[in-house]
């Protein structure tokens, strides 16, 4: 975790008095001064030695030791006081400290302060703003108030420490540096991370590995992270009982596949064939469905499923038969409690049980299932509604044939292919449980499992996105009809917005929900305590879609939610407050700020207390936002290619987690709403000059150039600071960025 805004200095209210006034030159903007004597290092108090803590629109500035001396240039403010007040030590101290405050405020902030308050007209005395005369006038108007502790607490809450747990990074390699992974797809050997990184990144593998472990961002082709083998609940040995259960699970897999193929054969050749034949011979006046309409019940993909699964069944049955004798002999020769761990490298530990050959068979056949099963599942979603429509005429020949077949039997037969796919993964899981941790078949079985998982989740991305937006429009009143985010809906969070000074009890403005897309942040308001929660919205969206014939005339019911605001994700910046219970969002006042407008005047800070699933989990929200920025910044086509990767670090020594997008581009091919990462790391083959424009695009720009003996020359640039240059090894890159770069965020 990196502190981006430090907490305010502690105010000792026992020794401080509080003075306040409003500024007539700045639309009566309030100003507070905590004033008191300063104790020198010798412990001797003096009326000329004071402490002052000034709080106004630009923020809090503390001066623990000020010497109010006539020789100081700041004393000009004292000379501007009315003559009768120049002899008062408090008035002198107030004027002196206010003038000091004005001089310390940057010109950019002064301009924003004045511009914000004078949007319609300029004051007649604008030339005197922030001058010694201005400070003297305010000091003479100040009055003492008694609720020092209350005001100090409010200021502390308003200016609480802000931190971030996650930061996104763009790591750009030279063109041609990233190679497509050549890892064998069927050998099952578990290559080490070092070998995989070396084959993919070549000479830059050590640098890439320094940015953490491989991570994952979903795409329309790959919605789940690939499964990885673990040692949980798994032994290193291969006992007799494990081998017996393994063969039993493999046999059960084949037996159920034979039963399944028999049911599909009966469905295609006994049931579907009869219905199809009658549909082709139907009279024009018949109310029975046509051949084209009947394809909604018995699509051509059903015949393809039968063909493929018949071949698959014969293959896995052949594997069992060919390995049966050796497997039985191996089981008889095995011990109940073997003393030696399983070693796949020894000849005697070859694939005697047949698990490896069985796994290869699954990896070979499962990808062939993708198109036909995906098509069948899409068609099957409308089967129930189609049957209702076709059976409306109870006197039709179709209705009579359904009665002869049995409607319940027919629907059970039609759902068999849909139910079979997830059952494959159940059998795979049972097989994996029996294998020792180093068995080479595990990786192949997990790969086969992922293939089935992807087939089950297959859906046209555009249709899926349209379905999500349509459901949101039905659930949320006043959702703009023309607002349809292109990015994926990532998560939703219940919040309570807090008004300054952000008291959890007294400052609550209202409950709501924040929706996070990869390109937008959407603010919703809850209109009642019974309004749908963030978890409810996500559950509603994840529900299987009802059939298309019923969708159009059954809109969703609004759930006491109102659309408030949409913000491009690039315009919303989040930080963590109060130990993770609250977040602050810095965003434009308007929904659509002018392009490249970074003016301070147009920004507003909003605080949200987290409830529901994100309660006290601000860092989790920041992580989701960081990943969403990467997803929105790189087009899906680029993320699906071999020249893109993501890595992440967790809980490292620098107490900051990085989510790094790795590509071969000096700058991502961004969409119109996308932005750059806060940190960009350029890997260069040789030294080159960095332009001022490149430095202004990001908070921190690091240029890494290989030197001698695995040492790299690193230049760290920021928007305003000077450049730092260091020579480090690959493992020193992140500590250097943390030391030189994180402090500049």
Secondary structure as GFF3:
##gff-version 3
##sequence-region A 1 745
A	DSSP	beta_strand	2	5	.	.	.	ID=ss1
A	DSSP	beta_strand	17	23	.	.	.	ID=ss2
A	DSSP	three_ten_helix	24	26	.	.	.	ID=ss3
A	DSSP	beta_strand	29	39	.	.	.	ID=ss4
A	DSSP	beta_strand	45	56	.	.	.	ID=ss5
A	DSSP	beta_strand	59	67	.	.	.	ID=ss6
A	DSSP	three_ten_helix	73	75	.	.	.	ID=ss7
A	DSSP	alpha_helix	76	79	.	.	.	ID=ss8
A	DSSP	alpha_helix	83	86	.	.	.	ID=ss9
A	DSSP	alpha_helix	89	104	.	.	.	ID=ss10
A	DSSP	alpha_helix	107	117	.	.	.	ID=ss11
A	DSSP	three_ten_helix	126	128	.	.	.	ID=ss12
A	DSSP	alpha_helix	132	141	.	.	.	ID=ss13
A	DSSP	beta_strand	143	145	.	.	.	ID=ss14
A	DSSP	alpha_helix	148	158	.	.	.	ID=ss15
A	DSSP	beta_strand	162	164	.	.	.	ID=ss16
A	DSSP	beta_strand	166	172	.	.	.	ID=ss17
A	DSSP	alpha_helix	193	201	.	.	.	ID=ss18
A	DSSP	three_ten_helix	202	204	.	.	.	ID=ss19
A	DSSP	alpha_helix	205	209	.	.	.	ID=ss20
A	DSSP	beta_strand	213	214	.	.	.	ID=ss21
A	DSSP	alpha_helix	240	266	.	.	.	ID=ss22
A	DSSP	pi_helix	267	272	.	.	.	ID=ss23
A	DSSP	alpha_helix	273	280	.	.	.	ID=ss24
A	DSSP	alpha_helix	291	294	.	.	.	ID=ss25
A	DSSP	alpha_helix	300	333	.	.	.	ID=ss26
A	DSSP	three_ten_helix	347	349	.	.	.	ID=ss27
A	DSSP	alpha_helix	355	366	.	.	.	ID=ss28
A	DSSP	three_ten_helix	367	369	.	.	.	ID=ss29
A	DSSP	alpha_helix	370	380	.	.	.	ID=ss30
A	DSSP	alpha_helix	383	390	.	.	.	ID=ss31
A	DSSP	alpha_helix	397	405	.	.	.	ID=ss32
A	DSSP	alpha_helix	407	414	.	.	.	ID=ss33
A	DSSP	alpha_helix	416	433	.	.	.	ID=ss34
A	DSSP	alpha_helix	441	456	.	.	.	ID=ss35
A	DSSP	alpha_helix	461	475	.	.	.	ID=ss36
A	DSSP	beta_strand	489	498	.	.	.	ID=ss37
A	DSSP	beta_strand	508	517	.	.	.	ID=ss38
A	DSSP	beta_strand	520	526	.	.	.	ID=ss39
A	DSSP	alpha_helix	534	542	.	.	.	ID=ss40
A	DSSP	alpha_helix	548	551	.	.	.	ID=ss41
A	DSSP	beta_strand	561	568	.	.	.	ID=ss42
A	DSSP	three_ten_helix	569	571	.	.	.	ID=ss43
A	DSSP	beta_strand	573	577	.	.	.	ID=ss44
A	DSSP	three_ten_helix	578	580	.	.	.	ID=ss45
A	DSSP	beta_strand	582	588	.	.	.	ID=ss46
A	DSSP	three_ten_helix	600	602	.	.	.	ID=ss47
A	DSSP	beta_strand	603	611	.	.	.	ID=ss48
A	DSSP	three_ten_helix	612	614	.	.	.	ID=ss49
A	DSSP	alpha_helix	618	633	.	.	.	ID=ss50
A	DSSP	alpha_helix	636	639	.	.	.	ID=ss51
A	DSSP	beta_strand	644	648	.	.	.	ID=ss52
A	DSSP	beta_strand	657	663	.	.	.	ID=ss53
A	DSSP	beta_strand	679	684	.	.	.	ID=ss54
A	DSSP	alpha_helix	692	697	.	.	.	ID=ss55
A	DSSP	beta_strand	700	706	.	.	.	ID=ss56
A	DSSP	beta_strand	711	718	.	.	.	ID=ss57
A	DSSP	beta_strand	724	729	.	.	.	ID=ss58
A	DSSP	three_ten_helix	730	732	.	.	.	ID=ss59
A	DSSP	alpha_helix	733	736	.	.	.	ID=ss60
A	DSSP	pi_helix	737	741	.	.	.	ID=ss61
A	DSSP	three_ten_helix	742	744	.	.	.	ID=ss62
###
